[in-house]
Amino acid sequence: MPQQTGTYCESCYMPFAKDTGKRESEKYCSLCYKDGKLCYEGSDLKEFQRVAYESMIARGTNKWLAKFYTYMIRFAPRWKK
């Protein structure tokens, strides 16, 4: 079982402790990685941030928190250049 505390998704930067789904990967959360592959396979950070923001809003996240979380995505290992 992947470690649950003190680690983050390498794609969206969500803390694994906040992931309520069933994780299939040591590196990614249950929202970013399903059926053996990344859900967003592209390499466009801005597009991924838009998709993540819309998903958070649809799941009921406060829009200001969603904006903050979306901003933080840029620091995830997947998006560092």
N, C-alpha and C positions, 0 to 999 in steps of 0.2 A: 504493500500500500504506500502511495506517495506521502511524503512528509506534509503535515497539515498546518504547522505554525511557523511563522517567520519566513515563509517563501511566497513568491508571487508568480503569477502567470507571465511567461516571457513574451506574450503577445499583447495582452490588454492591461497588464500590471495589476490585475485584481488579486488581493491576498487570497491564498488558497483557503484560509480559515473562513472566508465569506462565501466560498463556492458551495452552493447547496446541491449541485448536481453530482452525477457519478463521473469522476475523472478517469480518463483512459490514458493519460500521459503524465509523466513526471514533470514536464516542462510547461504544460498548458492547462488552463481551466476547462471545465466541462462546456462552457459556452464557445470557446475558441477551437476546441479539438473534439471531433465526433467521427465515429465510423473509421478510425484509423488515419484521419487527415485533418488539416486545418480547415475550418469552415470558410475563412477568407484566405484564399491562396494568393491573392495579388500582392504587390509590393508598394502600393500607394498609401502612405501614412494618412494623408488627408481624407481619402475615401474610406479607409478603415475607421478613422475617427468619426466620420459622419454616420456610418453604419452602426457603430457602437453607441453613439449618442441616441440615435433613433430607437435602438433596441432598449436602452435604459429607460427612455421616456415611456415606451410601450409597456415596460414592466412596472411602471409607477414610480420611478426614481424622480425626486425633486429636480427641476430643470437646472438649478444652480449647482447642485451636487453633480449632476450628469455633466455639466460643462467642466467642472473641476476634474472629474474622473477622466473625461475625454482629453483634457489637456495633459494629464499625467501619462497617458499612453505613450507619448513620445520618448519617455525615459525607459520603456521596456526594452530588454536586450534585442528583441526581434527588429526594432526600428532604429537602433543606433547604427551610425555609419562609420 
